[in-house]
Structures are given as C-alpha cells and as structure tokens.
C-alpha cells in the first residue's frame, strides 16, 4: 500500500467517525453531550488552522536553518567557467 493510499484510507475512516459522532449516531465516550455539541462543529476548522500553523512553522524553520554550501558554490562556478570556455571555443561571445 502506498503512502497516498494509506493516508486516504485513514482520512476516510476518521471522516466517517467524525460524521457519525457529529450526527449523534455514535456516542463519544467519557465526554458529556453538551460538550460534544459545542466542540464537534468547530473541530474541522481547528484542524485546518492547526495544519496551516504547522506548515508555516516548518517553512519558517527551514528558512531559518538553511545552510549555505560552499562546496556547491565552488562547483557551480567551475561549471559556469567550463560552459563559458566551451562557448568561446565555438565562437560565441560570452562576456
């Protein structure tokens, strides 16, 4: 089973459980009915906001901890000079 299929199956099961609890077909154990009626309608929005916050945090953390690679920089400069030399040998003005 691929990762996408696994995520699809899990999200389908969780959505079905949520809808069963939302329409009061399935009772939520250890929680009072009034609390369930207040929390379940806003649960999808809370999950959406939490996912957005996590996504923004992970992007920001990636930018904050972005490392420069001096070896890659030197390699890129060498490839650029090699390409310029090849173009010059073919009669193309590069500078």
GROMACS elastic network, one bead per residue, 0.5 to 0.9 nm:
[ bonds ]
;  ai    aj funct       b0    kb
    1     4     6  0.82195   500
    1     5     6  0.61823   500
    1     6     6  0.64593   500
    2     5     6  0.52629   500
    2     6     6  0.62296   500
    2     7     6  0.86901   500
    3     6     6  0.50412   500
    3     7     6  0.61598   500
    3     8     6  0.85378   500
    4     7     6  0.51437   500
    4     8     6  0.60847   500
    4     9     6  0.86292   500
    5     9     6  0.61175   500
    5    10     6  0.85671   500
    6     9     6  0.52067   500
    6    10     6  0.61687   500
    6    11     6  0.85200   500
    7    10     6  0.51847   500
    7    11     6  0.59637   500
    7    12     6  0.84138   500
    8    11     6  0.52214   500
    8    12     6  0.60234   500
    8    13     6  0.86149   500
    9    12     6  0.51389   500
    9    13     6  0.62384   500
    9    14     6  0.86600   500
   10    13     6  0.51847   500
   10    14     6  0.61652   500
   10    15     6  0.85241   500
   11    14     6  0.50642   500
   11    15     6  0.59415   500
   11    16     6  0.84643   500
   12    15     6  0.50860   500
   12    16     6  0.61038   500
   12    17     6  0.86074   500
   13    16     6  0.51356   500
   13    17     6  0.62165   500
   13    18     6  0.85926   500
   14    17     6  0.50787   500
   14    18     6  0.60698   500
   14    19     6  0.86045   500
   15    18     6  0.50044   500
   15    19     6  0.61299   500
   15    20     6  0.85290   500
   16    19     6  0.51723   500
   16    20     6  0.61225   500
   16    21     6  0.86176   500
   17    20     6  0.50881   500
   17    21     6  0.61929   500
   17    22     6  0.84691   500
   17    26     6  0.78730   500
   18    21     6  0.51672   500
   18    22     6  0.59110   500
   18    23     6  0.86002   500
   18    26     6  0.89894   500
   18    40     6  0.79437   500
   19    23     6  0.60559   500
   19    24     6  0.83119   500
   19    25     6  0.84689   500
   19    26     6  0.88033   500
   20    23     6  0.54622   500
   20    24     6  0.61345   500
   20    25     6  0.51222   500
   20    26     6  0.52691   500
   20    27     6  0.83231   500
   21    25     6  0.59555   500
   21    27     6  0.60731   500
   21    28     6  0.66676   500
   21    36     6  0.85281   500
   21    40     6  0.79022   500
   22    25     6  0.76739   500
   22    26     6  0.81177   500
   22    36     6  0.83356   500
   22    37     6  0.77748   500
   22    40     6  0.61494   500
   22    41     6  0.73314   500
   23    26     6  0.77986   500
   24    27     6  0.62022   500
   24    28     6  0.86655   500
   27    31     6  0.89375   500
   27    33     6  0.83723   500
   28    31     6  0.61710   500
   28    32     6  0.81142   500
   28    33     6  0.80665   500
   28    36     6  0.74540   500
   29    32     6  0.81830   500
   31    34     6  0.85278   500
   31    35     6  0.67793   500
   31    36     6  0.67268   500
   32    35     6  0.54350   500
   32    36     6  0.63684   500
   32    37     6  0.88489   500
   33    36     6  0.50681   500
   33    37     6  0.62214   500
   33    38     6  0.87656   500
   34    37     6  0.51313   500
   34    38     6  0.64012   500
   34    39     6  0.88008   500
   35    38     6  0.51652   500
   35    39     6  0.61693   500
   35    40     6  0.85137   500
   36    39     6  0.52272   500
   36    40     6  0.57828   500
   36    41     6  0.87116   500
   37    40     6  0.58767   500
   37    41     6  0.70842   500
   38    41     6  0.66118   500
   38    42     6  0.76209   500
   39    42     6  0.57391   500
   39    43     6  0.61752   500
   40    43     6  0.51507   500
   40    44     6  0.79654   500
   41    44     6  0.72809   500
   41    45     6  0.84125   500
   42    45     6  0.54688   500
   42    46     6  0.62366   500
   42    47     6  0.87737   500
   43    46     6  0.50454   500
   43    47     6  0.61786   500
   43    48     6  0.86388   500
   44    47     6  0.50888   500
   44    48     6  0.61632   500
   44    49     6  0.86730   500
   45    49     6  0.61273   500
   45    50     6  0.84416   500
   46    49     6  0.52110   500
   46    50     6  0.60411   500
   46    51     6  0.85560   500
   47    50     6  0.50324   500
   47    51     6  0.60737   500
   47    52     6  0.85719   500
   48    51     6  0.51703   500
   48    52     6  0.61965   500
   48    53     6  0.86049   500
   49    52     6  0.50617   500
   49    53     6  0.60898   500
   49    54     6  0.85663   500
   50    53     6  0.50800   500
   50    54     6  0.61384   500
   50    55     6  0.85591   500
   51    54     6  0.50869   500
   51    55     6  0.60940   500
   51    56     6  0.86403   500
   52    55     6  0.50439   500
   52    56     6  0.61675   500
   52    57     6  0.84839   500
   53    56     6  0.52279   500
   53    57     6  0.60571   500
   53    58     6  0.85899   500
   54    57     6  0.50261   500
   54    58     6  0.60858   500
   54    59     6  0.85832   500
   55    58     6  0.52209   500
   55    59     6  0.62213   500
   55    60     6  0.85899   500
   56    59     6  0.51416   500
   56    60     6  0.60921   500
   56    61     6  0.85186   500
   57    60     6  0.50886   500
   57    61     6  0.60115   500
   57    62     6  0.84885   500
   58    61     6  0.50383   500
   58    62     6  0.60633   500
   58    63     6  0.86073   500
   59    62     6  0.50970   500
   59    63     6  0.62819   500
   59    64     6  0.86100   500
   60    63     6  0.51010   500
   60    64     6  0.60594   500
   60    65     6  0.86197   500
   61    65     6  0.60842   500
   61    66     6  0.83337   500
   62    65     6  0.53405   500
   62    66     6  0.58651   500
   63    66     6  0.51361   500
   63    67     6  0.88549   500
   64    67     6  0.87258   500
   68    71     6  0.89914   500
   68    72     6  0.85617   500
   68    73     6  0.84316   500
   69    72     6  0.53594   500
   69    73     6  0.63372   500
   69    74     6  0.88459   500
   70    74     6  0.62099   500
   70    75     6  0.85470   500
   71    74     6  0.52029   500
   71    75     6  0.61226   500
   71    76     6  0.85800   500
   72    76     6  0.60361   500
   72    77     6  0.85907   500
   73    76     6  0.51468   500
   73    77     6  0.62926   500
   73    78     6  0.87030   500
   74    77     6  0.51319   500
   74    78     6  0.62290   500
   74    79     6  0.86969   500
   75    78     6  0.50934   500
   75    79     6  0.62605   500
   75    80     6  0.86776   500
   76    79     6  0.50805   500
   76    80     6  0.61775   500
   76    81     6  0.86843   500
   77    80     6  0.50481   500
   77    81     6  0.62333   500
   77    82     6  0.85572   500
   78    81     6  0.52118   500
   78    82     6  0.61194   500
   78    83     6  0.86221   500
   79    83     6  0.61115   500
   79    84     6  0.85720   500
   80    83     6  0.51075   500
   80    84     6  0.61786   500
   80    85     6  0.86540   500
   81    84     6  0.50011   500
   81    85     6  0.61624   500
   81    86     6  0.86350   500
   82    85     6  0.51228   500
   82    86     6  0.62484   500
   82    87     6  0.86655   500
   83    86     6  0.51048   500
   83    87     6  0.61769   500
   83    88     6  0.85736   500
   84    87     6  0.51132   500
   84    88     6  0.60905   500
   84    89     6  0.86338   500
   84    92     6  0.88098   500
   84    93     6  0.87885   500
   84    94     6  0.64162   500
   84    95     6  0.86864   500
   85    88     6  0.50378   500
   85    89     6  0.62062   500
   85    90     6  0.87545   500
   85    94     6  0.88698   500
   86    89     6  0.51579   500
   86    90     6  0.65315   500
   86    91     6  0.89692   500
   86    92     6  0.89078   500
   87    90     6  0.51293   500
   87    91     6  0.64924   500
   87    92     6  0.53448   500
   87    93     6  0.74758   500
   87    94     6  0.72261   500
   88    91     6  0.50499   500
   88    92     6  0.51361   500
   88    93     6  0.62029   500
   88    94     6  0.69198   500
   89    92     6  0.74885   500
